[in-house]
């Protein structure tokens, strides 16, 4: 049997649907973020990254890099096995304490990624609650959707951020156990969940809450605890989930909550028990990033200021910036091929890297460029971005927003 044909056919389908993904070969330069080297087919070229989820540039912060190097030098590289086999190395214990403190919770539990923490966390929590009904936001990330599926319990989807719909479902569910699962900040549109209202409903109808703060930890709240901290509702949410791979510049995911919830997940979650723990150097680096951002507001303030400036300048040029309440700047394209072409032209002709966001990451017809300004994107880089985008928009015959232009 020719097994290769199955894979070639699968790839052909992606090509036919214009969904085949190509990853740029990039090498970041510590100390010069957002500058990087692109290993292009024609050789090395300097480029500026405009779509990194290392939102605050902490992946190159001297304290974070220093902690990683120091720990690796002192204790070596790997964790030596699952925690069951190798015990818990000390930097991991310190990191879990730091995370519990960040979210004002009794305990936290670390996983190898945010994806695994959602997949394993949601499914394990749900499996431990007899007859639970999961109520899940329609735009939840794939890691949450898979966690909900894996739970193999009843589930209902509420319309995105629609608390009236959520309330209808809560009422219809009656007095059975209910678990509300949502994100605090949705990363493709940059909109924010009405967390206070969701907590009100959860308390009123006796539901447990699980909130993904992956795109908010480090960046929102006075100590970087996320949107829930900013909105003063952190103590009202049962389980907070986050990543160490975005604003904290490292790798790993976690959940934080009451001691018995965390201990039960630790004791039952296959995706935690049967996999090697994160290496000590990564844990130390993440702890350094979290500690730094608990007291330093410079990164958060500058991040917001830069994002606001990018939005203002692109809007003034008539570029179709989609409305966003946060640091995410989505630019509407609405066509998968043009989205890919725009991204290619920006990279090849202007030295700007912004990956295209196409289906299935976003709905068909809403393809976009997702721009993520960091504290380190200077004015000159923003001006260059705007000029390059205007040229690309003209070449691809993409529409500009006339109202903004007329107002100039
Ligand atoms: N949750 C959300 C909302 C995400 O966008 C992502 C994407 O990366 C994840 C979880 C997964 O986190 P990680 O990259 O740490 O696996």
Boltz pocket constraint, residues with backbone or C-beta under 6 A from the ligand:
constraints:
  - pocket:
      binder: B
      contacts: [[A, 113], [A, 114], [A, 115], [A, 116], [A, 118], [A, 141], [A, 143], [A, 183], [A, 185], [A, 187], [A, 212], [A, 214], [A, 215], [A, 242], [A, 243], [A, 244], [A, 245], [A, 252], [A, 253]]
      max_distance: 6.0
